[in-house]
């Protein structure tokens, strides 16, 4: 699944500061858990940017081993 844009995260977080989690989730059509996750992320890191994705299968041979 693709990460939510930084713009959407920022708007959602700003709205959640003055409204309930349920109302925020309903307005932005996300789950209440998503709102909680973004709030927690901001408290822990001070940012709303998505974490880097490490999707996919890991390499069988490291870059150094391919020599």
N, C-alpha and C positions, 0 to 999 in steps of 0.2 A: 504494500500500500504506500502511496506517495505521501510525503509529509505535508502538513498544512503550511501554507505560505506564511512568511514572517508578518506580512501585513494583516492577515486574518488573525494570527496569534496575538498581535498587538491590540487590534480592535477588540477581540474577545476578552483579553486580560483587562483592558481599560474599562470595559463595560462591567466586568465581574467585580471590580473594586467598589462599585456603588449599587450593585444588584445581587440577587441570590444566585447561587450556582445553577439551580434548576431553571430560573428565568433566562439566564445567560445561555445555557445549553439549548433551551427551546428556541431562542431567537436565532442562534447560529447553526441550529440543526446538527448538534453534536451531542455525545453522551455527557452526562454530568461528570463522569470520571475523566473525560478529556479536559474539562475545565479545571478540575482538581490537579491533574497532571501538569498543566501549564502554570498554575499558581505555585505548585511545589517547585517546578523547574526554575521559576523566577526567584523564589526565595533562596534556593540552594546555589544558583549560579549567577543571578543578577541579569540573566539574558533569557530571551524567548526563542533563540535560534535553535533549529532542530539539531540533534546529535548526528554525527556522521554515520552513514549507513555502511554496514559491513556485510551486506547481503551476498549470497553466492557461496560457492564451494571454495574452501581454502586451497592454496597451491599444494600440489603433491611434492614438489621440489622447490626449495628456497631459491632466491635469486643468486645467492653465492654458490649453491650446489650445481648450477647450470653451466658452469665454466667448462 
